[in-house]
Amino acid sequence: MENNSFESIESNEKFEWNKTKLIINLNFSNHISELNQVYIPIMNKKEAKELIKSICPIFESDFCFKKLNRKL
C-alpha cells in the first residue's frame, strides 16, 4: 500500500488507486479474529455510474448515491 499500487493475491493483475473512477471496498470475515479486505477497481466512468445506479435501490440513501454519481 505504500507505493499506491495494489495487486491481486491470486494473479499478476495490478491497479493504481489514482487511475480508477470508483473503488469498491468489501470487508468480510470468516472468523471473529480475521478480517479481509477486497478492493474492486472500476476504471470506466460509464460502468461506475451504471453500478451506482444498479445498487442504489438496495440502500435507503438516494441522496448519497445521487451525490456520488455527480462527483464521477
Residue pairs with C-beta under 8 A, 6 or more apart in sequence:
4 16
4 17
4 18
5 14
5 15
5 16
5 17
6 14
6 15
6 16
6 17
6 39
6 41
7 13
7 14
7 15
8 14
15 41
15 43
17 23
19 43
20 41
20 42
20 43
21 42
21 43
21 44
21 45
21 47
21 48
21 72
22 41
22 42
22 48
22 51
22 52
22 72
23 39
23 40
23 41
23 42
24 39
24 40
24 42
24 51
25 37
25 38
25 39
26 37
26 38
26 39
26 40
27 35
27 36
27 37
27 38
28 35
28 36
28 38
29 35
29 36
30 36
42 48
42 51
45 72
48 72
49 69
49 72
52 65
52 68
52 69
52 72
53 65
53 69
55 65
56 62
56 65
59 65
